[in-house]
Amino acid sequence: MAGGTRGTGFAVARTLMRRGCHVFLNYAHDEGGAKEAVTALRGEGLPGTATALRSDVTRPDALPRLLHGIRQHHDRLDFFVHSAVSFHPMDAADPAPEAMATDLTAALAPLVYGVRPLVRAMAGGPGRVVVVSSTGAQRVVPRYVGAGIAKAALEAQVRYLAVELAPAGITVNGVSTAKLDKGPRSGDPALMRALAARTPAGRLTTPDDIAAVVALLCSDDARWIHGQVITADGGLTLRA
């Protein structure tokens, strides 16, 4: 679970633990936050288990080393969920090139550097790769150009990998959403109320909503879904 100690990644980890999975929570820097996340998950009495693993999966050797370590204790890996993200607000007409490159690297590097060891780790059974994207990949969101381009590239990566990994029994898909309701950390309350009012389902999407779709794509019932990015936003982006 890349980016698994907070936000959507944390919600995915909890949902998979409810299904009895052993979840490895990857994080890059915040060791205190990782310990809090594992303590919180273990404290819920879920049937699954959680282990935090520190590594910056945007580095070329990071994910291969993580997977090698996991395979020392487990026969294989069933799922890989990529929710790591970098976001630097900027305008398209006044971009910050280095910050944009960082956003792109965060989106693409885990699967660029990790795809071959992932295939080896998932050998011997069905595998699932799921990425978390954003509707900003397809729609223009103010000051979101760096992350938007990065997510658009990630969705293209999903399609290419889906075609090439399908013969190995590995599905590659994505989940996309619009503005998330993260409670007090959500941002401008007036904006949140306006977006909720525009959402046909009557409220904004929560991390748990995204986690439920990720869990679906990890299930055997989703074995015939390949290369798709499913939008889960309560119908918000259906509005004109």
N, C-alpha and C positions, 0 to 999 in steps of 0.2 A: 504494500500500500504506500506508494510514493506520495508524500505530503499527507500523512495519515494522522497527525497529532492534533489537528484543529479543523474547524469548519467542516466543509463537505467531506474531507478525508476521514475525519474523526467519526462522522455520522455513518460513513460506509463501513468503517472498521466495526462499529457497534452493531450494525445490521448483520454483517457477516458472522460476527461472534454469536449473535442470537441463533444463527443457523448451525452452530457448532464448529465454526472454522477456527483454526489457529492463524492469527493475523500478525504479520510483521509490520509494525508501524515505522516507516522510514521518515527521518527528519534530518535537516541539514545543520542547524545551529543551536536551536533553543532546547538545551538539555533539560532545564527545569520544566518547560512546557511538556516535553515528552514524558517525563516522570509523572507529572500530574495527569496526563492523558491515560497512561497505563494504569495508574492507581484508580482513576475514575471508572475505567472499563472493568477492571477486576472487581471493584466494589459493587458492581451491579449484579453479580452472581450469574453471569451469562454462561451458557454451556461451552462456549469457545474460550480461547486464551489469547493473550496479547503479549508481544515482545517488541520493545523499541530498538531500532537499529539506526545509529547515526552514520550518515554518509550523504555527501552532496551528489545526487544522481545526475547532475548536469556535467560532471567530470567524466572523461573517457573511461577511466578504470573503475569507477565507483559501483555501478550496478553489476558488472561482471563479478566483482569481488563479493558483493552482498549475496548474490545468487550462489556463488561457490560456497560461502559460509553456511547458507541455509541448507544446501544439499549435503553438508557433512552430517546433518541431524535428521533430515527428512528425505524420503526417496525422490519426491518430485514436488513441483509447484503446480497448483491447480489454477490460480488466478493471479493476474497482475493488474492493479488499478493505478492509473497515473492521474493524480490530481494536483501535482506540484505546479505552482504558478508564479510568475513574476509580472508585476503591473507597475508601469511608470506612466502617469498621466502626461499626455502631450497632444499637441495639435498636428494634424497631418501636414499642414503647411509650415510648421515650425518644429520639425522632429528633433529628437535627441538621439543621434545615431548609436552611441554606445548603450544607452538605456534600451533602445529598440532591439539591439543585438542581444542584450541580456534576456529580454522577454522571449525572443525567438529561441534562444538556447534552452531556457527553462521548459518550453513547450516540446521541442523536438529532440533534445539530446538524450533523454532517458531511453527512447526506443531506437534512436540512431546507434548508440553505443551498446545498448542492452539487448537488441533483438536476437542476435545469435545465441548468447547464453540463455535467453528466455526459452528459445525453441528447444535447447538441450534440456533445460530444467523441466519442461512440460512434456518431454518424450514419454511414451508409454501410456498415454491416456488423453482424453480431451483437455484442452486448455482454453482459457478465456483471458483476453486482454481488453480492458475497458479504459477509455480516457474520458476525462471530464472537460467539456468544452463550454463555449459561451455563444449566445445568439449574436454577440458582437463580431463573430466570425463572418456573419452573413448580412448584418445590418449595421448602419453607421450609428455609433454611440459617441457622444461628445467626449473628446480627450482620451479616447480608448484605442487609438490607432495602433500603438505598439502591441498591446495584448490582442487586439482584434486580428491583426495580420498573423500573429503567432498562432492564435487558435484556428484561423483559416488554414494555415499550413499544417497544423496538427490533424485537422479533419481530412486533408488530402493524404497525409501519412497513413491514417486509418484505412483509407480505401486501398492504397497500394499494398500495405501489409496484409490486408484481409485476403486479397487475391493470392498472394504468394504463400501465406501460412495455412490457408484452408486445406491443402492436401495433407498437412501434418496433423489435422484434427484440431487446429487452433482457430477460434473465432476472434476477430478484432472489430470492436465497435466503440461508439462514443455516446455520451449523454450530454446534451446541451441545455442550458437554461438562461433565463434573463436575470434581472436583479433578484438577489436572495434576501430573504428575511432572516437576519442573524441576530435578532433581538436588539439590545442597546447599541451594538456595533454596526448597525445597518446603515447609518448615515442620516441624512436630512429627513426628519420625521414627515414633513409636508410632502416631500417627493415620494416617500414610501407609501403614504396614504393615497396619493394620486395614482401611483402604479397599481396598488391593490384594488382601487376602484375601477381601473381599466381591465383588470383580469377577470375573464368570464367566470372562472371558478370561485371568485369572491375573495381571494387573498393572494398574497405573494407566495412564491415557492420557498420551501425551507430546505436546509441540508438533508433532512430526513426523507423528503420527497425524492431528491436525487439519489440518495442511498438505496431507496426501494427499487429504482429503475436499474441501478448498477447491479444489485443482487439478482434481479430478473435476468439480466444479460449474462450473469455468471452461472445461471441454472441450466440444467439439461434441457428444459423447455425452450431455451433460446438457441439450441444447437444449429438451427438452420438460418440464423440471422448473421449475415456477414457484411462487414463494411458499411454499416449504417450508423448515422448519428441521429439519435432519437431526441426530439425536443420535448422537455418536460417543464412546462412553465404555466400550467393552468389555463392555457389558451391565450396568454398575453400577446404573443407575437402574431396571433391571427387578426388582431385589430389593425385597421388601416391607419 
